[in-house]
């Protein structure tokens, strides 16, 4: 049941303007979901993270037509980094889930065009525990390079690469693939890796940016999807580099958002 205070907030139309635009364009009608989105946007702004986001997908509403919208720019256009779903992707109130064979989403966000070398982050919130070598969000630079990629769990580890053409990634032991996983680069050669409440530093120099779009639930290898994921993803974000403090703040904000929707892990 929605309490009277929440009902008053909604019907008085006092939502943040960016939250309100997303809610309207995505066709969100549930009052609890509206409130969660509004709180998410306001928290991102108050923690000075909002302006560093390029594409953020909260996966609220439960349908493909609602999940495709970018919170930062909810126009129904590819240039607004609207998601284009391909193959078999299941949509529910818990987010999006690929079949591990054909399903993925093209973000329309080209790393080279939208991200700056030595300033970039990627992150996802996974609610499926699988120990498989799938890429939850990534783009490969070329046949010899590995670009920016995020594997929530790869042979018992989180595997990350961030703006690197080195074939080796950085791995960090993690007990499962549940929760928030991210990497952020604000300098070279080091970048920050977040596994829920834990932070570590990886050391692979940045070399170049990929001239291809980021994919979610797969890796974009020169416009070909590979390493398909069957994990259920409840949040995804791409943007400028975040400091250690900002990355922790983002983790806390996303955890609060997932808790408000009853899908935290």
Backbone torsions as a table, in degrees:
resi	resn	phi	psi	omega
1	UNK	NA	135.5	178.9
2	UNK	-83.3	128.0	-178.2
3	UNK	-72.5	165.0	-175.2
4	UNK	-64.3	-33.8	179.5
5	UNK	-64.4	-45.1	178.2
6	UNK	-63.4	-42.7	-179.4
7	UNK	-61.3	-39.3	179.4
8	UNK	-66.0	-41.3	178.9
9	UNK	-60.3	-44.3	-176.7
10	UNK	-66.2	-49.9	-173.3
11	UNK	-79.5	-14.7	171.8
12	UNK	-81.9	-5.9	176.8
13	UNK	64.4	39.7	-176.7
14	UNK	-104.0	24.6	174.7
15	UNK	-67.4	152.7	169.4
16	UNK	-53.5	141.4	-174.0
17	UNK	-63.6	-36.9	179.1
18	UNK	-70.8	-39.6	176.4
19	UNK	-63.5	-43.0	-178.4
20	UNK	-62.7	-39.8	179.2
21	UNK	-64.4	-42.8	177.9
22	UNK	-62.9	-46.0	-179.0
23	UNK	-57.7	-44.3	-178.9
24	UNK	-69.5	-45.8	-176.5
25	UNK	-68.9	-34.2	-179.9
26	UNK	-85.4	-6.6	178.0
27	UNK	68.3	38.7	178.9
28	UNK	-81.3	123.9	-177.3
29	UNK	-116.2	-18.9	-179.3
30	UNK	-70.7	128.6	-175.1
31	UNK	-65.4	-36.7	178.2
32	UNK	-65.9	-40.0	177.6
33	UNK	-66.7	-39.6	177.3
34	UNK	-60.4	-45.4	-179.5
35	UNK	-63.7	-41.2	179.7
36	UNK	-62.7	-41.9	178.9
37	UNK	-64.9	-43.9	179.6
38	UNK	-61.7	-44.5	179.4
39	UNK	-64.7	-37.5	177.6
40	UNK	-60.0	-50.9	-178.6
41	UNK	-62.4	-45.2	-179.0
42	UNK	-64.2	-37.0	178.2
43	UNK	-69.1	-40.4	177.2
44	UNK	-61.6	-38.3	179.2
45	UNK	-71.9	-44.8	-176.5
46	UNK	-67.7	-22.2	177.4
47	UNK	-98.4	12.7	176.1
48	UNK	58.1	35.9	177.9
49	UNK	-105.8	-28.8	-173.8
50	UNK	-49.7	-48.0	-176.0
51	UNK	-72.0	-10.4	178.5
52	UNK	-94.8	-3.0	179.2
53	UNK	-88.8	137.4	174.3
54	UNK	-102.0	-46.2	179.5
55	UNK	-143.3	126.0	-179.2
56	UNK	-136.2	126.6	-174.5
57	UNK	-120.2	104.7	-178.6
58	UNK	-81.8	-11.6	177.3
59	UNK	50.1	60.9	179.7
60	UNK	-112.9	142.9	175.1
61	UNK	117.6	-39.5	173.8
62	UNK	100.4	-3.2	-178.3
63	UNK	-125.4	160.6	179.0
64	UNK	-59.8	-41.0	-177.9
65	UNK	-66.2	-22.7	177.5
66	UNK	-92.1	-34.4	-176.6
67	UNK	-74.4	-16.1	-175.0
68	UNK	-75.6	-15.0	-170.2
69	UNK	-83.3	140.6	174.9
70	UNK	-85.8	122.2	-179.1
71	UNK	-57.4	-36.5	-177.7
72	UNK	-71.6	-30.2	-177.6
73	UNK	-150.0	82.7	-171.7
74	UNK	-82.7	37.1	171.4
75	UNK	-79.4	149.1	-178.5
76	UNK	-86.4	61.8	-176.0
77	UNK	-140.2	147.4	176.2
78	UNK	-61.7	-36.4	-178.3
79	UNK	-67.1	-14.7	175.6
80	UNK	-93.2	11.3	-179.4
81	UNK	63.3	38.7	171.2
82	UNK	-67.2	141.1	179.4
83	UNK	-77.4	136.9	170.5
84	UNK	-112.4	110.9	-176.8
85	UNK	-83.6	138.6	-179.5
86	UNK	-128.7	151.5	178.7
87	UNK	66.8	-152.7	-176.9
88	UNK	-97.0	109.0	175.8
89	UNK	-126.8	126.7	179.1
90	UNK	-93.7	134.0	-178.7
91	UNK	-113.6	134.9	179.0
92	UNK	-151.9	-179.3	177.4
93	UNK	-65.9	-16.2	178.6
94	UNK	-89.9	-3.7	177.8
95	UNK	123.8	-144.1	-177.7
96	UNK	-119.4	148.8	179.5
97	UNK	-145.9	124.4	177.3
98	UNK	-83.3	168.7	178.9
99	UNK	-89.2	-2.4	-179.3
100	UNK	79.2	4.8	-176.4
101	UNK	-129.0	-46.9	-174.8
102	UNK	-130.0	-18.1	-168.3
103	UNK	-87.0	132.6	175.2
104	UNK	-164.8	173.7	177.2
105	UNK	-127.9	130.3	174.0
106	UNK	-89.0	121.1	-177.7
107	UNK	-78.5	-14.6	-173.7
108	UNK	64.9	10.4	179.0
109	UNK	-100.4	107.5	178.5
110	UNK	-81.1	124.0	-175.1
111	UNK	-59.6	-45.6	-176.8
112	UNK	-64.5	-33.7	-178.1
113	UNK	-82.4	-27.9	-169.4
114	UNK	-115.1	-17.4	-176.9
115	UNK	-116.4	145.6	179.4
116	UNK	-97.6	139.3	175.7
117	UNK	-58.3	133.1	-176.9
118	UNK	71.5	18.9	172.4
119	UNK	-153.1	90.2	179.7
120	UNK	-163.8	148.0	174.3
121	UNK	-138.0	152.8	170.8
122	UNK	-136.8	147.5	179.3
123	UNK	-159.6	152.4	175.9
124	UNK	-141.7	158.2	172.1
125	UNK	-117.1	113.3	-176.9
126	UNK	-102.6	137.7	176.2
127	UNK	-119.0	21.1	176.5
128	UNK	-125.8	130.2	178.4
129	UNK	-97.9	105.3	177.3
130	UNK	-135.9	139.7	177.6
131	UNK	-104.6	73.0	-178.3
132	UNK	-134.0	156.4	-175.2
133	UNK	-89.0	62.3	177.9
134	UNK	-105.2	152.0	178.2
135	UNK	-98.2	124.3	179.6
136	UNK	-85.6	-28.0	178.5
137	UNK	-158.5	123.1	-178.6
138	UNK	-177.3	165.0	175.8
139	UNK	-147.5	134.7	-179.1
140	UNK	-99.5	137.8	-174.4
141	UNK	-67.6	-53.7	176.9
142	UNK	-164.8	-170.3	-175.7
143	UNK	-65.0	-21.4	-179.1
144	UNK	-103.1	-9.5	-174.3
145	UNK	-126.1	162.8	-169.2
146	UNK	-117.3	-2.1	170.4
147	UNK	56.6	-136.9	-178.4
148	UNK	-119.0	118.9	-175.1
149	UNK	-145.6	153.5	-179.1
150	UNK	-137.3	112.4	173.3
151	UNK	-103.4	116.8	-179.6
152	UNK	-62.7	-34.5	175.8
153	UNK	-154.5	123.0	-176.5
154	UNK	-131.3	103.7	-176.5
155	UNK	54.6	44.4	178.2
156	UNK	85.0	7.2	-177.5
157	UNK	-132.9	157.7	164.1
158	UNK	-81.8	130.0	178.5
159	UNK	-116.7	127.1	-178.9
160	UNK	-132.7	151.2	166.8
161	UNK	-139.5	143.0	-177.1
162	UNK	-141.5	105.9	177.7
163	UNK	58.4	36.4	-175.8
164	UNK	-119.4	143.6	172.0
165	UNK	-103.8	10.9	175.7
166	UNK	-75.7	139.9	-178.7
167	UNK	-70.0	-23.8	-177.9
168	UNK	-89.7	140.3	174.1
169	UNK	-102.2	176.1	175.7
170	UNK	-102.2	131.4	-178.1
171	UNK	-116.4	145.5	-179.2
172	UNK	-137.6	128.3	-178.1
173	UNK	-63.9	130.9	175.7
174	UNK	-141.5	146.4	-173.4
175	UNK	-74.5	-21.4	-177.6
176	UNK	-164.2	-179.3	179.7
177	UNK	-110.3	37.1	-180.0
178	UNK	-103.7	134.3	173.7
179	UNK	106.8	-152.2	-172.4
180	UNK	-98.4	129.5	178.5
181	UNK	-131.1	134.3	-177.4
182	UNK	-156.6	159.2	168.7
183	UNK	-136.1	146.6	-178.1
184	UNK	-142.8	131.8	177.1
185	UNK	-115.0	127.7	173.1
186	UNK	-125.6	5.4	177.8
187	UNK	-164.9	176.4	175.2
188	UNK	-130.4	137.8	16.5
189	UNK	-94.7	-5.0	-171.7
190	UNK	-91.3	153.9	168.1
191	UNK	-144.6	162.6	-172.6
192	UNK	-99.0	139.0	177.1
193	UNK	-119.8	131.3	179.8
194	UNK	-114.7	125.0	172.3
195	UNK	-122.1	95.7	-175.5
196	UNK	53.2	-115.4	-176.3
197	UNK	-87.1	-1.4	-175.4
198	UNK	-107.2	139.2	176.5
199	UNK	-120.4	143.7	175.6
200	UNK	-140.5	171.5	178.3
201	UNK	-118.6	132.6	175.1
202	UNK	-104.0	154.3	-178.2
203	UNK	-130.2	84.2	171.4
204	UNK	-132.6	120.6	-176.6
205	UNK	-60.4	145.4	171.5
206	UNK	-76.7	141.1	-178.4
207	UNK	-127.3	-39.6	-177.9
208	UNK	-168.4	171.3	178.4
209	UNK	-111.3	150.0	-179.4
210	UNK	-79.7	139.7	178.0
211	UNK	-95.6	46.5	179.5
212	UNK	-142.1	165.4	-179.1
213	UNK	-80.3	148.1	169.5
214	UNK	-68.7	139.4	170.5
215	UNK	-110.5	150.8	170.7
216	UNK	-111.9	138.5	-175.9
217	UNK	74.8	13.3	176.1
218	UNK	-172.6	174.5	174.6
219	UNK	-110.4	137.5	176.6
220	UNK	-89.6	107.0	176.5
221	UNK	-105.4	89.6	179.4
222	UNK	54.8	52.0	177.0
223	UNK	73.0	12.6	174.7
224	UNK	-118.2	127.1	179.7
225	UNK	-78.3	138.6	177.9
226	UNK	-151.5	172.2	-178.0
227	UNK	51.6	51.9	-177.3
228	UNK	-61.5	143.7	179.8
229	UNK	-107.1	141.8	172.3
230	UNK	-111.5	14.3	175.0
231	UNK	-74.5	150.4	175.3
232	UNK	-88.6	124.9	-175.2
233	UNK	-111.3	126.3	-176.4
234	UNK	-108.2	1.4	178.5
235	UNK	-170.6	144.1	173.8
236	UNK	-146.7	144.1	-177.7
237	UNK	-145.6	143.2	176.7
238	UNK	-138.6	138.3	178.7
239	UNK	-179.5	-160.5	179.4
240	UNK	-69.1	166.2	179.1
241	UNK	-63.7	141.0	178.5
242	UNK	-115.5	140.5	176.5
243	UNK	-70.4	171.9	177.5
244	UNK	-56.8	-44.0	179.8
245	UNK	-66.2	-43.1	-179.4
246	UNK	-65.8	-37.0	179.9
247	UNK	-67.0	-38.9	175.4
248	UNK	-64.2	-41.8	178.3
249	UNK	-62.1	-43.1	179.1
250	UNK	-61.8	-42.6	177.4
251	UNK	-58.4	-45.1	-179.1
252	UNK	-66.0	-39.8	-179.8
253	UNK	-64.3	-44.7	-179.5
254	UNK	-67.0	-39.5	177.1
255	UNK	-61.3	-42.0	177.9
256	UNK	-63.3	-41.2	178.4
257	UNK	-61.2	-46.9	-179.9
258	UNK	-65.2	-37.9	179.1
259	UNK	-63.8	-40.2	-179.2
260	UNK	-65.4	-25.0	178.8
261	UNK	-94.9	-1.0	177.9
262	UNK	72.3	27.2	-179.9
263	UNK	-129.5	23.8	176.3
264	UNK	-73.6	151.0	179.2
265	UNK	-126.3	NA	NA
